[in-house]
Amino acid sequence: MERLKRAYAAFEDYLSGSLLFIGLCMIMLNVVMRYFWGRPQSLLDEFSLYFIIWGLLLGFCVALRDNHHIRVDMLYNILPLRVKWLVSIFSNTLGLAFCIFYTYYGYKLVESYLNSGQRSADSQFPLWIVNVILPVSGLMFAIRFIEKLYQILKNGGRDWMEEMEKGGGHTGGDSTAF
């Protein structure tokens, strides 16, 4: 199981990083084409935007996994450990609920673009392909929230509480965001 978790984490890292890198390289290429040859390409602008957005949406999963997301935790830090545990359960459950809605409506959007055959204005690229990242990233994000909830709830929360007492910080299943 641990091997699968490491492989999935590597997949997230490399996929999000690669998409961001490709998008930034496309921007750089278009800048070079604009300033040295006077021939910018609108296709590069369009696709660089797609790649950067795809990389960012997948990068949010990595940020959640590594507890690098933005949070305001002044109130959380002064709460007793048992209340922190309950707040963490609530916030991760709320995050999972958001992912379910995000994935569902992302799927509905992709389905709508598939049925209508709508394409982008510049390249005539099918918009369903552009937007398929929404349900995919929603599923990947949900996996991370489920993992966080599992870490919080296993052994009745004893493992999580022990880790919080030892580390005194944001570990395992903590992803409070308030």
PAGU-348348 format. One line per 5 residues: their letters; for each residue x, y, z of N, C-alpha, C, O, CB. Coordinates in nm, 3 decimals, decimal comma. Glycine has a CB too. Layout:
<nodes>
A = X/Y/Z/X/Y/Z/X/Y/Z/X/Y/Z/X/Y/Z; ...
</nodes>
This chain:
<nodes>
MERLK = 0,082/-0,119/0,000/0,000/0,000/0,000/0,087/0,126/0,000/0,058/0,224/-0,070/-0,094/0,000/0,121; 0,193/0,121/0,080/0,284/0,236/0,088/0,349/0,264/-0,048/0,371/0,379/-0,086/0,392/0,212/0,196; 0,380/0,158/-0,118/0,440/0,172/-0,252/0,343/0,239/-0,349/0,384/0,323/-0,430/0,483/0,034/-0,307; 0,217/0,203/-0,341/0,114/0,264/-0,425/0,098/0,412/-0,392/0,083/0,495/-0,482/-0,020/0,191/-0,408; 0,102/0,445/-0,262/0,091/0,585/-0,221/0,208/0,668/-0,275/0,189/0,780/-0,322/0,085/0,596/-0,068
RAYAA = 0,329/0,611/-0,269/0,446/0,683/-0,321/0,437/0,700/-0,472/0,473/0,805/-0,525/0,575/0,610/-0,284; 0,389/0,597/-0,541/0,376/0,605/-0,687/0,271/0,710/-0,726/0,291/0,786/-0,820/0,338/0,467/-0,746; 0,160/0,714/-0,652/0,056/0,812/-0,680/0,106/0,954/-0,652/0,076/1,046/-0,728/-0,070/0,782/-0,595; 0,182/0,970/-0,545/0,238/1,102/-0,512/0,336/1,146/-0,621/0,336/1,263/-0,660/0,309/1,098/-0,374; 0,417/1,054/-0,669/0,511/1,087/-0,777/0,435/1,123/-0,904/0,473/1,216/-0,975/0,607/0,968/-0,805
FEDYL = 0,328/1,050/-0,934/0,244/1,080/-1,049/0,189/1,222/-1,039/0,194/1,298/-1,136/0,128/0,980/-1,060; 0,136/1,259/-0,922/0,084/1,395/-0,902/0,194/1,499/-0,922/0,174/1,599/-0,991/0,024/1,409/-0,762; 0,309/1,475/-0,861/0,419/1,570/-0,869/0,465/1,590/-1,014/0,475/1,703/-1,062/0,537/1,523/-0,784; 0,493/1,480/-1,081/0,546/1,490/-1,217/0,444/1,543/-1,316/0,478/1,621/-1,406/0,596/1,355/-1,263; 0,319/1,503/-1,301/0,217/1,551/-1,394/0,193/1,700/-1,378/0,192/1,774/-1,476/0,086/1,474/-1,374
SGSLL = 0,172/1,745/-1,254/0,147/1,888/-1,234/0,270/1,970/-1,270/0,257/2,075/-1,334/0,105/1,916/-1,089; 0,387/1,925/-1,230/0,510/1,997/-1,263/0,536/2,003/-1,412/0,577/2,106/-1,465/0,627/1,934/-1,194; 0,512/1,892/-1,481/0,533/1,887/-1,626/0,438/1,980/-1,700/0,478/2,050/-1,793/0,516/1,744/-1,677; 0,313/1,980/-1,659/0,217/2,067/-1,725/0,253/2,215/-1,706/0,245/2,293/-1,801/0,076/2,041/-1,671; 0,292/2,251/-1,586/0,336/2,389/-1,561/0,460/2,422/-1,643/0,467/2,529/-1,703/0,365/2,411/-1,411
FIGLC = 0,556/2,332/-1,646/0,679/2,354/-1,721/0,651/2,371/-1,870/0,705/2,462/-1,934/0,776/2,237/-1,699; 0,567/2,286/-1,926/0,533/2,296/-2,068/0,464/2,429/-2,097/0,496/2,496/-2,195/0,442/2,179/-2,112; 0,370/2,468/-2,011/0,302/2,595/-2,029/0,397/2,714/-2,026/0,386/2,804/-2,108/0,196/2,613/-1,923; 0,490/2,714/-1,932/0,586/2,823/-1,922/0,683/2,823/-2,039/0,721/2,930/-2,087/0,663/2,813/-1,791; 0,723/2,707/-2,086/0,809/2,699/-2,205/0,737/2,754/-2,329/0,798/2,820/-2,413/0,853/2,552/-2,231
MIMLN = 0,608/2,726/-2,339/0,531/2,779/-2,453/0,525/2,932/-2,447/0,534/2,998/-2,551/0,387/2,720/-2,453; 0,511/2,987/-2,328/0,510/3,133/-2,314/0,645/3,189/-2,355/0,652/3,288/-2,427/0,477/3,174/-2,168; 0,753/3,126/-2,309/0,886/3,173/-2,344/0,909/3,165/-2,495/0,965/3,257/-2,555/0,992/3,092/-2,270; 0,868/3,057/-2,556/0,882/3,041/-2,700/0,805/3,150/-2,774/0,855/3,205/-2,873/0,833/2,903/-2,744; 0,688/3,182/-2,728/0,608/3,286/-2,793/0,672/3,424/-2,776/0,666/3,507/-2,866/0,465/3,287/-2,737
VVMRY = 0,733/3,449/-2,660/0,804/3,576/-2,639/0,921/3,586/-2,736/0,943/3,691/-2,797/0,853/3,587/-2,492; 0,997/3,478/-2,750/1,109/3,477/-2,843/1,060/3,500/-2,986/1,119/3,578/-3,061/1,187/3,344/-2,833; 0,953/3,433/-3,022/0,899/3,449/-3,158/0,849/3,592/-3,181/0,860/3,645/-3,292/0,784/3,349/-3,183; 0,795/3,654/-3,079/0,743/3,790/-3,091/0,856/3,891/-3,106/0,850/3,977/-3,194/0,657/3,825/-2,969; 0,959/3,882/-3,022/1,062/3,985/-3,019/1,175/3,963/-3,119/1,237/4,060/-3,163/1,118/3,993/-2,882
FWGRP = 1,204/3,841/-3,155/1,314/3,817/-3,249/1,267/3,800/-3,393/1,338/3,838/-3,486/1,391/3,694/-3,207; 1,149/3,744/-3,413/1,100/3,724/-3,548/0,975/3,804/-3,579/0,930/3,808/-3,693/1,073/3,578/-3,571; 0,918/3,868/-3,478/0,798/3,949/-3,501/0,677/3,867/-3,541/0,587/3,919/-3,608/0,825/4,051/-3,606; 0,673/3,742/-3,501/0,563/3,652/-3,540/0,508/3,575/-3,420/0,531/3,454/-3,410/0,610/3,554/-3,647; 0,437/3,641/-3,331/0,378/3,566/-3,219/0,268/3,472/-3,268/0,203/3,498/-3,369/0,322/3,664/-3,112
QSLLD = 0,249/3,367/-3,196/0,149/3,267/-3,234/0,037/3,263/-3,131/0,060/3,237/-3,013/0,214/3,127/-3,248; -0,084/3,290/-3,176/-0,197/3,288/-3,082/-0,222/3,147/-3,027/-0,273/3,132/-2,916/-0,325/3,341/-3,152; -0,186/3,046/-3,105/-0,202/2,908/-3,056/-0,116/2,883/-2,933/-0,159/2,814/-2,841/-0,167/2,808/-3,166; 0,005/2,938/-2,932/0,091/2,920/-2,816/0,032/2,989/-2,693/0,039/2,936/-2,583/0,232/2,974/-2,844; -0,025/3,106/-2,712/-0,091/3,175/-2,601/-0,205/3,090/-2,545/-0,218/3,072/-2,424/-0,143/3,314/-2,645
EFSLY = -0,287/3,040/-2,635/-0,403/2,961/-2,592/-0,361/2,835/-2,518/-0,411/2,806/-2,409/-0,490/2,925/-2,712; -0,270/2,758/-2,578/-0,233/2,631/-2,517/-0,146/2,648/-2,394/-0,150/2,563/-2,304/-0,162/2,546/-2,618; -0,068/2,754/-2,387/0,011/2,777/-2,265/-0,084/2,804/-2,148/-0,059/2,760/-2,035/0,109/2,897/-2,284; -0,191/2,875/-2,174/-0,291/2,900/-2,070/-0,355/2,769/-2,024/-0,373/2,747/-1,904/-0,399/2,996/-2,123; -0,388/2,682/-2,118/-0,446/2,552/-2,081/-0,350/2,473/-1,993/-0,389/2,421/-1,889/-0,482/2,471/-2,207
FIIWG = -0,224/2,463/-2,036/-0,127/2,383/-1,963/-0,102/2,439/-1,823/-0,091/2,362/-1,727/0,004/2,376/-2,040; -0,094/2,570/-1,810/-0,071/2,628/-1,678/-0,190/2,605/-1,586/-0,173/2,572/-1,469/-0,042/2,779/-1,690; -0,311/2,622/-1,637/-0,430/2,597/-1,555/-0,439/2,450/-1,516/-0,470/2,419/-1,401/-0,558/2,639/-1,630; -0,411/2,359/-1,609/-0,412/2,217/-1,576/-0,309/2,187/-1,467/-0,338/2,115/-1,371/-0,384/2,132/-1,702; -0,189/2,241/-1,482/-0,084/2,219/-1,382/-0,122/2,273/-1,246/-0,095/2,210/-1,143/0,046/2,282/-1,428
LLLGF = -0,185/2,391/-1,244/-0,228/2,450/-1,116/-0,337/2,367/-1,050/-0,332/2,343/-0,929/-0,277/2,593/-1,138; -0,435/2,323/-1,126/-0,544/2,245/-1,067/-0,492/2,113/-1,009/-0,539/2,068/-0,905/-0,652/2,216/-1,172; -0,395/2,053/-1,076/-0,338/1,931/-1,021/-0,241/1,962/-0,908/-0,222/1,882/-0,816/-0,266/1,851/-1,131; -0,179/2,079/-0,914/-0,088/2,121/-0,807/-0,160/2,146/-0,675/-0,100/2,134/-0,569/-0,014/2,246/-0,848; -0,288/2,181/-0,681/-0,365/2,198/-0,558/-0,371/2,067/-0,479/-0,369/2,068/-0,356/-0,508/2,248/-0,589
CVALR = -0,377/1,955/-0,550/-0,378/1,825/-0,483/-0,247/1,802/-0,411/-0,245/1,752/-0,298/-0,403/1,711/-0,586; -0,137/1,839/-0,474/-0,005/1,825/-0,413/0,006/1,915/-0,289/0,059/1,874/-0,186/0,107/1,860/-0,514; -0,046/2,036/-0,300/-0,043/2,129/-0,186/-0,123/2,074/-0,069/-0,080/2,085/0,046/-0,099/2,268/-0,227; -0,238/2,015/-0,096/-0,317/1,956/0,012/-0,243/1,838/0,074/-0,238/1,824/0,196/-0,456/1,910/-0,040; -0,185/1,754/-0,009/-0,111/1,638/0,040/0,003/1,680/0,135/0,024/1,617/0,239/-0,054/1,558/-0,078
DNHHI = 0,074/1,784/0,098/0,192/1,827/0,174/0,162/1,938/0,275/0,254/1,995/0,334/0,299/1,874/0,079; 0,035/1,970/0,294/-0,007/2,077/0,386/0,057/2,211/0,351/0,102/2,284/0,440/0,028/2,039/0,530; 0,062/2,243/0,224/0,118/2,369/0,177/0,011/2,465/0,126/0,043/2,563/0,059/0,220/2,344/0,067; -0,112/2,438/0,157/-0,220/2,525/0,114/-0,232/2,644/0,210/-0,181/2,641/0,322/-0,354/2,448/0,105; -0,298/2,746/0,163/-0,314/2,866/0,243/-0,418/2,841/0,352/-0,524/2,784/0,326/-0,354/2,988/0,155
RVDML = -0,385/2,884/0,474/-0,481/2,871/0,582/-0,455/2,979/0,686/-0,342/3,024/0,706/-0,474/2,729/0,645; -0,561/3,018/0,749/-0,552/3,110/0,861/-0,586/3,027/0,984/-0,700/2,985/1,001/-0,648/3,236/0,845; -0,488/3,004/1,068/-0,511/2,910/1,177/-0,487/2,968/1,315/-0,453/2,895/1,408/-0,423/2,791/1,159; -0,503/3,099/1,330/-0,486/3,161/1,463/-0,584/3,100/1,564/-0,544/3,063/1,674/-0,507/3,313/1,454; -0,709/3,091/1,527/-0,810/3,034/1,616/-0,782/2,886/1,639/-0,789/2,837/1,752/-0,950/3,055/1,558
YNILP = -0,752/2,815/1,533/-0,727/2,672/1,541/-0,614/2,641/1,640/-0,624/2,546/1,717/-0,692/2,616/1,402; -0,509/2,720/1,637/-0,391/2,694/1,722/-0,420/2,708/1,871/-0,350/2,648/1,952/-0,280/2,788/1,685; -0,520/2,783/1,907/-0,548/2,800/2,051/-0,656/2,703/2,102/-0,686/2,702/2,221/-0,593/2,943/2,078; -0,712/2,624/2,013/-0,816/2,528/2,053/-0,754/2,410/2,126/-0,639/2,374/2,101/-0,895/2,479/1,931; -0,831/2,348/2,217/-0,786/2,223/2,279/-0,776/2,112/2,173/-0,842/2,118/2,069/-0,884/2,179/2,394
LRVKW = -0,692/2,014/2,201/-0,664/1,909/2,104/-0,789/1,837/2,055/-0,802/1,810/1,935/-0,569/1,809/2,164; -0,880/1,806/2,143/-1,004/1,735/2,105/-1,087/1,821/2,009/-1,145/1,769/1,914/-1,088/1,699/2,231; -1,093/1,951/2,033/-1,168/2,041/1,945/-1,097/2,053/1,811/-1,162/2,060/1,707/-1,186/2,181/2,010; -0,964/2,056/1,813/-0,888/2,057/1,687/-0,922/1,935/1,603/-0,940/1,944/1,482/-0,735/2,062/1,714; -0,932/1,822/1,669/-0,966/1,697/1,601/-1,103/1,709/1,534/-1,119/1,672/1,418/-0,964/1,579/1,700
LVSIF = -1,201/1,759/1,608/-1,336/1,775/1,554/-1,339/1,878/1,439/-1,406/1,856/1,338/-1,433/1,818/1,665; -1,267/1,987/1,455/-1,261/2,089/1,351/-1,194/2,032/1,225/-1,237/2,060/1,113/-1,185/2,216/1,401; -1,090/1,952/1,244/-1,022/1,890/1,130/-1,114/1,793/1,056/-1,113/1,788/0,933/-0,896/1,818/1,176; -1,192/1,717/1,131/-1,290/1,628/1,069/-1,390/1,709/0,988/-1,419/1,677/0,873/-1,363/1,542/1,176; -1,442/1,815/1,050/-1,540/1,901/0,982/-1,481/1,963/0,856/-1,544/1,959/0,750/-1,590/2,011/1,076
SNTLG = -1,363/2,021/0,866/-1,306/2,091/0,751/-1,272/1,995/0,637/-1,291/2,029/0,520/-1,181/2,168/0,792; -1,223/1,877/0,670/-1,193/1,780/0,564/-1,319/1,721/0,503/-1,322/1,692/0,383/-1,105/1,669/0,619; -1,422/1,703/0,583/-1,551/1,656/0,530/-1,611/1,762/0,438/-1,664/1,729/0,332/-1,649/1,624/0,645; -1,602/1,886/0,479/-1,649/1,996/0,395/-1,570/2,003/0,264/-1,627/2,024/0,158/-1,639/2,131/0,470; -1,439/1,984/0,272/-1,355/1,981/0,153/-1,394/1,867/0,060/-1,398/1,885/-0,061/-1,209/1,969/0,192
LAFCI = -1,422/1,750/0,117/-1,465/1,636/0,037/-1,600/1,663/-0,029/-1,620/1,628/-0,145/-1,473/1,510/0,124; -1,691/1,725/0,044/-1,821/1,759/-0,014/-1,803/1,856/-0,131/-1,868/1,841/-0,234/-1,914/1,821/0,093; -1,715/1,955/-0,114/-1,686/2,047/-0,224/-1,634/1,970/-0,345/-1,675/1,997/-0,458/-1,584/2,154/-0,180; -1,545/1,875/-0,322/-1,489/1,796/-0,432/-1,596/1,717/-0,506/-1,591/1,703/-0,629/-1,382/1,701/-0,380; -1,692/1,666/-0,433/-1,800/1,590/-0,497/-1,880/1,681/-0,590/-1,909/1,644/-0,703/-1,893/1,527/-0,391
FYTYY = -1,915/1,800/-0,541/-1,989/1,895/-0,626/-1,902/1,942/-0,743/-1,950/1,950/-0,856/-2,036/2,016/-0,543; -1,778/1,973/-0,716/-1,684/2,020/-0,818/-1,668/1,915/-0,928/-1,670/1,947/-1,047/-1,546/2,054/-0,755; -1,651/1,790/-0,888/-1,635/1,682/-0,984/-1,763/1,661/-1,065/-1,758/1,645/-1,187/-1,597/1,552/-0,913; -1,876/1,661/-0,998/-2,003/1,640/-1,066/-2,031/1,750/-1,168/-2,063/1,722/-1,283/-2,117/1,633/-0,963; -2,018/1,875/-1,127/-2,048/1,985/-1,220/-1,939/2,000/-1,325/-1,967/2,048/-1,435/-2,064/2,116/-1,143
GYKLV = -1,817/1,960/-1,295/-1,712/1,955/-1,398/-1,747/1,851/-1,503/-1,730/1,874/-1,622/-1,575/1,923/-1,336; -1,796/1,735/-1,457/-1,841/1,631/-1,550/-1,957/1,680/-1,637/-1,960/1,656/-1,757/-1,883/1,505/-1,472; -2,052/1,749/-1,573/-2,167/1,800/-1,649/-2,122/1,901/-1,755/-2,176/1,904/-1,866/-2,270/1,866/-1,553; -2,023/1,985/-1,722/-1,970/2,081/-1,819/-1,904/2,010/-1,936/-1,926/2,045/-2,051/-1,870/2,176/-1,751; -1,824/1,909/-1,905/-1,757/1,832/-2,011/-1,862/1,764/-2,098/-1,851/1,764/-2,221/-1,660/1,727/-1,951
ESYLN = -1,963/1,708/-2,035/-2,071/1,642/-2,109/-2,142/1,743/-2,201/-2,177/1,710/-2,314/-2,172/1,577/-2,012; -2,164/1,862/-2,151/-2,228/1,967/-2,230/-2,144/2,004/-2,352/-2,196/2,018/-2,462/-2,254/2,091/-2,143; -2,013/2,020/-2,331/-1,924/2,052/-2,443/-1,916/1,937/-2,542/-1,907/1,959/-2,663/-1,784/2,087/-2,392; -1,919/1,815/-2,492/-1,918/1,699/-2,582/-2,043/1,695/-2,668/-2,036/1,673/-2,789/-1,905/1,568/-2,501; -2,158/1,718/-2,606/-2,285/1,714/-2,679/-2,298/1,828/-2,780/-2,354/1,810/-2,888/-2,401/1,719/-2,582
SGQRS = -2,247/1,945/-2,744/-2,261/2,061/-2,833/-2,151/2,067/-2,937/-2,166/2,132/-3,041/-2,262/2,189/-2,752; -2,040/1,999/-2,911/-1,928/2,003/-3,005/-1,857/2,137/-3,008/-1,786/2,169/-3,104/-1,977/1,970/-3,143; -1,874/2,216/-2,903/-1,815/2,350/-2,898/-1,663/2,342/-2,899/-1,602/2,255/-2,837/-1,864/2,425/-2,773; -1,602/2,439/-2,972/-1,457/2,443/-2,986/-1,406/2,582/-2,951/-1,481/2,679/-2,950/-1,415/2,405/-3,129; -1,276/2,590/-2,922/-1,216/2,720/-2,889/-1,214/2,809/-3,013/-1,214/2,759/-3,126/-1,073/2,702/-2,831
ADSQF = -1,211/2,938/-2,991/-1,219/3,034/-3,103/-1,093/3,032/-3,189/-1,103/3,032/-3,311/-1,242/3,175/-3,050; -0,975/3,032/-3,128/-0,850/3,042/-3,205/-0,814/2,912/-3,276/-0,796/2,910/-3,398/-0,737/3,082/-3,114; -0,803/2,806/-3,201/-0,748/2,681/-3,257/-0,853/2,581/-3,301/-0,822/2,482/-3,367/-0,659/2,617/-3,158; -0,977/2,606/-3,265/-1,085/2,510/-3,290/-1,063/2,378/-3,216/-1,108/2,272/-3,260/-1,098/2,484/-3,441; -0,991/2,386/-3,104/-0,965/2,269/-3,020/-1,092/2,238/-2,941/-1,155/2,329/-2,888/-0,844/2,294/-2,924
PLWIV = -1,131/2,110/-2,932/-1,254/2,075/-2,860/-1,247/2,117/-2,712/-1,153/2,082/-2,641/-1,279/1,924/-2,869; -1,347/2,191/-2,669/-1,347/2,243/-2,532/-1,371/2,134/-2,426/-1,338/2,154/-2,310/-1,453/2,349/-2,518; -1,427/2,022/-2,466/-1,446/1,916/-2,368/-1,310/1,864/-2,322/-1,295/1,826/-2,205/-1,530/1,801/-2,427; -1,210/1,861/-2,411/-1,076/1,816/-2,374/-1,013/1,917/-2,278/-0,948/1,879/-2,181/-0,987/1,796/-2,500; -1,032/2,044/-2,307/-0,977/2,150/-2,222/-1,034/2,139/-2,081/-0,962/2,157/-1,983/-1,008/2,290/-2,282
NVILP = -1,161/2,111/-2,070/-1,230/2,111/-1,940/-1,235/1,976/-1,870/-1,286/1,968/-1,759/-1,368/2,160/-1,959; -1,183/1,872/-1,931/-1,183/1,741/-1,866/-1,097/1,743/-1,739/-1,109/1,655/-1,654/-1,133/1,632/-1,963; -1,011/1,843/-1,727/-0,929/1,856/-1,607/-1,015/1,881/-1,483/-0,974/1,847/-1,372/-0,828/1,969/-1,624; -1,133/1,938/-1,500/-1,218/1,969/-1,384/-1,261/1,842/-1,310/-1,235/1,832/-1,190/-1,341/2,047/-1,428; -1,326/1,746/-1,375/-1,361/1,625/-1,299/-1,239/1,543/-1,258/-1,240/1,478/-1,153/-1,455/1,538/-1,381
VSGLM = -1,134/1,544/-1,340/-1,014/1,468/-1,305/-0,948/1,526/-1,180/-0,915/1,453/-1,087/-0,913/1,467/-1,423; -0,930/1,657/-1,178/-0,868/1,720/-1,060/-0,959/1,709/-0,938/-0,911/1,698/-0,826/-0,834/1,868/-1,088; -1,090/1,713/-0,960/-1,184/1,695/-0,849/-1,170/1,557/-0,786/-1,172/1,544/-0,663/-1,328/1,715/-0,898; -1,154/1,455/-0,868/-1,134/1,319/-0,816/-1,001/1,308/-0,741/-0,994/1,247/-0,634/-1,139/1,216/-0,930; -0,897/1,368/-0,799/-0,766/1,362/-0,734/-0,766/1,438/-0,602/-0,704/1,396/-0,504/-0,658/1,417/-0,828
FAIRF = -0,836/1,551/-0,600/-0,849/1,630/-0,478/-0,928/1,551/-0,373/-0,892/1,552/-0,255/-0,917/1,765/-0,508; -1,035/1,484/-0,416/-1,117/1,404/-0,324/-1,035/1,291/-0,262/-1,051/1,259/-0,145/-1,240/1,346/-0,398; -0,948/1,230/-0,342/-0,862/1,124/-0,290/-0,779/1,176/-0,174/-0,762/1,107/-0,073/-0,770/1,068/-0,400; -0,727/1,296/-0,188/-0,645/1,355/-0,081/-0,728/1,387/0,043/-0,681/1,369/0,155/-0,575/1,483/-0,132; -0,851/1,435/0,024/-0,936/1,461/0,141/-0,974/1,331/0,211/-0,980/1,326/0,334/-1,063/1,538/0,099
IEKLY = -1,001/1,227/0,135/-1,033/1,096/0,194/-0,913/1,045/0,273/-0,929/0,992/0,383/-1,073/0,994/0,084; -0,794/1,061/0,217/-0,672/1,020/0,287/-0,656/1,098/0,418/-0,621/1,040/0,521/-0,549/1,041/0,198; -0,682/1,228/0,415/-0,672/1,311/0,535/-0,774/1,265/0,640/-0,741/1,253/0,758/-0,695/1,460/0,500; -0,898/1,240/0,596/-1,000/1,193/0,689/-0,962/1,059/0,751/-0,983/1,036/0,870/-1,136/1,182/0,619; -0,908/0,971/0,669/-0,864/0,842/0,721/-0,758/0,860/0,829/-0,765/0,797/0,935/-0,809/0,754/0,607
QILKN = -0,660/0,948/0,804/-0,554/0,973/0,902/-0,610/1,029/1,032/-0,563/0,995/1,141/-0,451/1,069/0,845; -0,710/1,114/1,021/-0,771/1,175/1,140/-0,852/1,072/1,219/-0,849/1,071/1,342/-0,860/1,293/1,100; -0,926/0,986/1,149/-1,022/0,898/1,214/-0,967/0,762/1,256/-1,028/0,695/1,340/-1,135/0,877/1,123; -0,853/0,719/1,201/-0,805/0,584/1,235/-0,773/0,575/1,384/-0,722/0,670/1,444/-0,681/0,546/1,152; -0,803/0,461/1,441/-0,789/0,435/1,585/-0,865/0,536/1,669/-0,819/0,575/1,777/-0,641/0,437/1,624
GGRDW = -0,978/0,579/1,621/-1,060/0,672/1,697/-0,995/0,809/1,717/-1,034/0,884/1,807/-1,092/0,612/1,830; -0,898/0,840/1,634/-0,831/0,969/1,643/-0,709/0,971/1,733/-0,640/1,072/1,743/-0,927/1,071/1,690; -0,681/0,856/1,799/-0,568/0,852/1,891/-0,434/0,876/1,821/-0,349/0,950/1,871/-0,565/0,719/1,963; -0,416/0,814/1,705/-0,290/0,832/1,631/-0,270/0,978/1,591/-0,160/1,033/1,603/-0,287/0,742/1,506; -0,376/1,039/1,543/-0,369/1,180/1,500/-0,337/1,270/1,618/-0,253/1,360/1,608/-0,502/1,223/1,435
MEEME = -0,405/1,245/1,730/-0,381/1,329/1,849/-0,240/1,312/1,903/-0,177/1,409/1,944/-0,483/1,295/1,958; -0,189/1,188/1,903/-0,052/1,164/1,946/0,047/1,237/1,856/0,143/1,298/1,904/-0,021/1,014/1,948; 0,024/1,232/1,728/0,111/1,299/1,632/0,107/1,450/1,652/0,210/1,517/1,644/0,070/1,264/1,488; -0,011/1,503/1,678/-0,025/1,647/1,703/0,047/1,687/1,832/0,110/1,793/1,837/-0,173/1,686/1,712; 0,038/1,603/1,934/0,107/1,634/2,061/0,258/1,628/2,045/0,330/1,712/2,099/0,062/1,537/2,171
KGGGH = 0,306/1,528/1,970/0,450/1,515/1,947/0,503/1,628/1,859/0,598/1,698/1,894/0,482/1,379/1,883; 0,437/1,643/1,742/0,484/1,742/1,646/0,442/1,883/1,681/0,511/1,979/1,648/0,434/1,709/1,509; 0,331/1,894/1,747/0,280/2,025/1,785/0,239/2,110/1,666/0,209/2,228/1,682/0,383/2,098/1,865; 0,237/2,052/1,548/0,205/2,132/1,430/0,104/2,065/1,342/0,020/1,988/1,387/0,329/2,160/1,352; 0,113/2,096/1,217/0,016/2,048/1,117/0,070/1,920/1,054/0,163/1,924/0,973/-0,012/2,156/1,009
TGGDS = 0,012/1,811/1,092/0,059/1,682/1,043/-0,056/1,601/0,989/-0,172/1,638/0,999/0,130/1,606/1,153; -0,020/1,490/0,932/-0,116/1,389/0,891/-0,242/1,441/0,829/-0,243/1,483/0,713/-0,152/1,308/1,004; -0,350/1,438/0,905/-0,479/1,469/0,851/-0,523/1,612/0,871/-0,640/1,643/0,845/-0,578/1,380/0,910; -0,437/1,700/0,915/-0,479/1,836/0,942/-0,483/1,918/0,815/-0,381/1,937/0,749/-0,386/1,902/1,043; -0,598/1,966/0,782/-0,608/2,058/0,667/-0,712/2,163/0,697/-0,797/2,194/0,613/-0,644/1,981/0,535
TAF = -0,706/2,216/0,814/-0,803/2,320/0,849/-0,782/2,441/0,762/-0,670/2,472/0,722/-0,791/2,358/0,997; -0,890/2,507/0,732/-0,880/2,624/0,645/-0,982/2,728/0,688/-1,081/2,751/0,620/-0,901/2,586/0,497; -0,956/2,789/0,802/-1,047/2,895/0,842/-0,975/3,005/0,913/-1,038/3,102/0,954/-1,155/2,841/0,930
</nodes>
